[in-house]
């Protein structure tokens, strides 16, 4: 019985490590997507303002170049949806953290049905992995 309990405890500790690893990965992806979105949003907002101010002071070719740059930035933002990806990554950070805390609380309890919990946490983790954003 004691050996079985050790296997169960080791399994839950391993699940906690997996949750922490995935939490870190989702957090890293969140910051990458958030920064990328910010890098693209700021110029796409500022360039039209700059164009309106410089409209009569600079050549048409420069204005056209700025307009093309604005269009390219906006298209990249729309196509890759970095803001939406950052939101999804943030949401999954919370889900993995919630699962991690739930598993940690089970480690504290004494009277648990081990087989049921092993299946539940394996299913929960696998579901999160299969539905979490990869980028």
N, C-alpha and C positions, 0 to 999 in steps of 0.2 A: 504493500500500500504506500509506503513512504517513497519507494522508487517511482511509482506512478505519479505521485504528487510532485516529485522533482521534475519529471518530464513535462508535466502540465505547466509548472512554474517557468521552466526553461522556454517552453513554447510561447507563453505569454510575454516573456522578456524579449524573445526574438521578434514577436509581433510589434512590440513597442519600438524596438530598434528600426524595424522596417517603416513604421509610421513616421518616426523622426527623420529618417533618410528622405522619405517622400515629401515630408513637410518642408525640409530644407530645399529640396529640388523645386517644389512649387513656389517657395518664397523667392528663390533665385530667379526663376522665370518671371515672377510677378515684377520684380525690380527691373529686369531687362526690358520687359514690355512697357512698363511705366515710363522708364527713361527714354526709350525709343519713341514712344508716343509724344512725350514732352518735346523732344528734339524736333519732331516733325510739326507739332501743333504751333509752337511759338513763331517760327518763320512764316507758316501759312497764314497766320493772323496778322503779323506785322507787315509782310510784303504788300498787301493791298493798301494799307495805310501809307506806307512809304511811296507807293506808286501814285496815290492821290495827291500827296504833297509835292512830289517831283514832276508831276504831269507836264507842266509848262516850262520846266527848267532843264530837262534832259531830252536827248534824242528819242525818237520813236523806237529805234532799235533796242535801246537799253530798256525802255518800258516793256516792249514785247518780250525781251529776255526775262524780265522779272515776272511778267504774267505767265510765261511758260513754266518758270520755276515754281510759281505758286500752284499752277495746275498739276505739275508733276508731284509736288508734295502732298497735295490733297488727294490725288489718285492713289498714291502709295498708302496713305492713311486709310482710305476707303477699302482698298484691296486687302491689306494685311490685318486691319482691325486690331491694332496694338492695344488700344484702350479696352476693347472688349476682352481680349486675351488676358490683360492684366487683372480685370475684374474676375474672370473665371479662375485664374491662378490664386487670387486672394481668397475666393470662396472655398477652394479646395484646400488651402492652407488651414482654414478653420475646420473643415471636415476631418482632415487627418489628425489635427490636434484634438478634436473632440473624441475620435476613436481611440487615440493614445490615452487620453485621460480616463476613458471608460475602462480600458484594459487595465490601467494602473489601479483603478479602484477595485477591480476584481482580484488583483493580487493581494489586496489587504483582507478581503473576505476569507473566511475559513470554510464555510459550508457551501460549496458551489458544485454544480453538475458539470464536470469537466468536459465530457464529450460534446454536450450541447454548446458550451461556450467556445470550445475549439472550432466547431463548425460555424457558429455565428460570427466569430471574429475573422475567421478565414474568408467567409463569404462577404462580410462587410469590407474587408481590406481589398479583396479581389474586385469587388464592385467599384470601389473608389479608384483603384488603379485603372480599370478598364474604361471608366468614364472621365477620368481627369485629363485636362488638356496637356498635350505633349510639347506645346510651344508657348 
